[in-house]
């Protein structure tokens, strides 16, 4: 069994975080210049004081797809962004939005109630 080189692992993680932060800073700054500071879902408005709560969402969920025209981005507040990713996770697992997939009940638990309540007296 081989041992884990923790210092090497720490460096890999740190490098990945640094690259992610640099990549995000680049497209985030561009998106904030292109779009008004308003959440694309709930229409909440942002100012310099709360701008950290406004995120850049990649419509195709590919963080490496950053066209210069911003066509793969939309600005979402933290809550709407989390909700958008939750919907993607559920879709990947085969769950569907119950509002779009309305089904009717097939079991009627009270169908035989009248006969159950009848007593032979």
N, C-alpha and C positions, 0 to 999 in steps of 0.2 A: 504494500500500500504506500503510495507516495504522499509526501507531506505538502501542505499548502504553503506557498510562498506568500505570506500576508503582505509584505512590503510591495511585492510586484502587483498583487491584486489591488491594493490601495492605490497604486499609481495608475493602473488601468481605469479604475472607477473615477479617480480624480480627473484624468485626461478626458474621459467620456463626458463627465459633467461640464468640464470647461468648454469642450467643443459644442455641447448642447446649448450652454449659456451664450456662447458667441453667435451661434447660428440663430438662436431665438432673438437675441438683441438686434441682429441685422434685419430680420423680417418684421419684427415688432415695430422697430423705429419706422420702417417704410410704411407699414400698415397704418400707424398712427398719423402719418403725414397724408395718406391717401383718403382715409375715411373719417367721417365725423365721430366724435367720441361718444357714441351712443350704442348700447347693446342692441344687436340685430334681432333679438328675440323679445325681450321685455321692454325695450325702448328706454331703459334707464339712462340718464345723461351723466357724464363724468366730467370732472374738472382736474386740474393739476393735483389737488389734494387727495383725490381718491382714484387717480388713474391707474394705480397698481392693481386695482380690482377689475380692470378691463383687460381681457386676454384676446389673443389672436387664435381663432379656430381655423384649422385647415379643413375645408369642405370635403376633400377626398381622404382625410385622415393620414396623409403622407406629409410628414414634416420636412421632407427634402424637396417637395414640390412647391417652389416659391417663385412663380413667374413675376416679372417686373411690374406687370399691370395689376397685381394683387387679386387676380380672378379666382384664386384658390383660397382666399382668406375672407373671414368675416370677424368683426369684433363682437365678442360676447362677454358679459359679466361672468364672474367666477361661477355663479350658481347655474346660469344657463349653459355655460361651457361644460360643467360637470354633468348636467342633465343630458346634453348632446352626446357625450361620450358614454354615458350609461345606456342610452338608447342603442348605440352602436354595439356595445357589449351584449345587450339582450338580443339584438338582431343576429349577431354572430353565433349565439347559443341556440337560436331557433325560436326565441320568444317573439311574440308579436304584440303590437299595440292593441289592447282590447277595445279601444274606441273604434278602430277600423275593422275589427273582426268580431262583429256582433253575432252571437249565436243564441239560440233559444234553448231553454231547459227541455230535457227529454224525460225527466223523471218528475212525477207529481206526487209528493209525499202525502198529500191529503186526499188522494183520489178515492181511497176506500174508507175514508173516515166515517161516512154515514152508516155504513154497514157495521163498522166496529162499535159505534155508539148505540146501535139498536140492542135492546135487551129483550129477551123473551120473558115477559112477566105476565 
